[in-house]
Amino acid sequence: MSKEVLNPDHWERQYEEGDLPWETWRPSTELQHIISERHIKPCRVLEIGCGTGSSAVWLAKRGFEVTAIDLSSLAIQQAKQRAADDEATVNFQVADLTKPVAFRDQFDFFFDGGCYHAVRLADSPAYFQTLVRITRPHAYGLVLLGNAAEPEDEIGPPTVEEWQVRAEWGEHFNILQLRPFRFDRQYRGAKRYLGWSCFVQRRISSQSNLRVHLRTAPIDFLQELSDERNNDPISTNRGPS
Ligand SMILES: C[S@@+](CC[C@H](N)C(=O)[O-])C[C@H]1O[C@@H](n2cnc3c(N)ncnc32)[C@H](O)[C@@H]1O
């Protein structure tokens, strides 16, 4: 895989050829569990690598204000059709999270169901640089990654060791929960691949976050510092409780 995963043509080709081993046409079961277990209330949410939009539409139907991005224009086209069919409002955009993506406001919650574990093979610093900039201090997030406790094969997700998840995500976010789970099966009888369910909360105090903010948005950063104490979404209607 390596750098190929940052090439939009790589993903576009997969959608063109219908070579989508991750596609279940249903919202992620683990996302549904976390939303329910963590009592996450409707808020501004970003889905990263949304594919054909099942989870984004599911969130929108539950009152979340959803922006959902994907590198593949074909995936976004299908996602828009799905939202129209389901009468759901989602702001779908073709975008690359490793590039400076512009959004009107910052997000209270984000969901990445199988994008980061590919992107990290090529450029995880660029991914975190954007993610830190577009999430509010104390924002929550759920990341689903392949789990190296079972061997990787040709079809399943790229796998990641526990220490790698902790090192990479722990640099920018507090890891509130890291548990093994199984990705949804694609069709009856198909294998359910082992994954990591990583539930995180953004912090602003790490050295790397300070560096990112001072480099990219010093005014926003100063505003964040002053807002931080009152802004934890856990205690407001805008975020999870
Ligand atoms: C394994 S698929 C998962 C799709 C969807 N989350 C699902 O579970 O059906 C990974 C998705 O991430 C998208 N993607 C890869 N790199 C990306 C990037 N840098 N920014 C945005 N999307 C990206 C791909 O186009 C692909 O749709």
The ligand as an SDF file (V2000), in Angstrom:
LIG
                    3D

 27 29  0  0  0  0  0  0  0  0999 V2000
  -11.6020    1.2230    3.9760 C   0  0  0  0  0  0  0  0  0  0  0  0
  -12.5510    2.4840    3.2420 S   0  0  0  0  0  0  0  0  0  0  0  0
  -13.8240    2.7170    4.5050 C   0  0  0  0  0  0  0  0  0  0  0  0
  -15.0240    3.4760    3.9770 C   0  0  0  0  0  0  0  0  0  0  0  0
  -16.1520    3.6460    4.9900 C   0  0  0  0  0  0  0  0  0  0  0  0
  -15.6900    4.2790    6.2040 N   0  0  0  0  0  0  0  0  0  0  0  0
  -16.8040    2.3180    5.2770 C   0  0  0  0  0  0  0  0  0  0  0  0
  -16.5660    1.7510    6.3560 O   0  0  0  0  0  0  0  0  0  0  0  0
  -17.5620    1.8430    4.4290 O   0  0  0  0  0  0  0  0  0  0  0  0
  -11.5120    3.9180    3.4630 C   0  0  0  0  0  0  0  0  0  0  0  0
  -12.0830    5.1680    2.8330 C   0  0  0  0  0  0  0  0  0  0  0  0
  -11.2440    6.2740    3.1550 O   0  0  0  0  0  0  0  0  0  0  0  0
  -11.1160    7.1010    2.0070 C   0  0  0  0  0  0  0  0  0  0  0  0
   -9.8520    7.8500    2.1810 N   0  0  0  0  0  0  0  0  0  0  0  0
   -8.5940    7.3540    2.0880 C   0  0  0  0  0  0  0  0  0  0  0  0
   -7.6960    8.3030    2.3340 N   0  0  0  0  0  0  0  0  0  0  0  0
   -8.3890    9.4420    2.6060 C   0  0  0  0  0  0  0  0  0  0  0  0
   -8.0110   10.7720    2.9370 C   0  0  0  0  0  0  0  0  0  0  0  0
   -6.7280   11.1380    3.0330 N   0  0  0  0  0  0  0  0  0  0  0  0
   -8.9800   11.6860    3.1580 N   0  0  0  0  0  0  0  0  0  0  0  0
  -10.2910   11.3350    3.0310 C   0  0  0  0  0  0  0  0  0  0  0  0
  -10.7020   10.0900    2.7160 N   0  0  0  0  0  0  0  0  0  0  0  0
   -9.7660    9.1480    2.5010 C   0  0  0  0  0  0  0  0  0  0  0  0
  -11.1540    6.1330    0.8250 C   0  0  0  0  0  0  0  0  0  0  0  0
  -11.5300    6.7330   -0.3860 O   0  0  0  0  0  0  0  0  0  0  0  0
  -12.1590    5.1040    1.3200 C   0  0  0  0  0  0  0  0  0  0  0  0
  -13.4810    5.4200    0.9310 O   0  0  0  0  0  0  0  0  0  0  0  0
  1  2  1  0
  2  3  1  0
  2 10  1  0
  3  4  1  0
  4  5  1  0
  5  6  1  0
  5  7  1  0
  7  8  2  0
  7  9  1  0
 10 11  1  0
 11 12  1  0
 11 26  1  0
 12 13  1  0
 13 14  1  0
 13 24  1  0
 14 15  1  0
 14 23  1  0
 15 16  2  0
 16 17  1  0
 17 18  1  0
 17 23  2  0
 18 19  1  0
 18 20  2  0
 20 21  1  0
 21 22  2  0
 22 23  1  0
 24 25  1  0
 24 26  1  0
 26 27  1  0
M  CHG  2   2   1   9  -1
M  END
$$$$
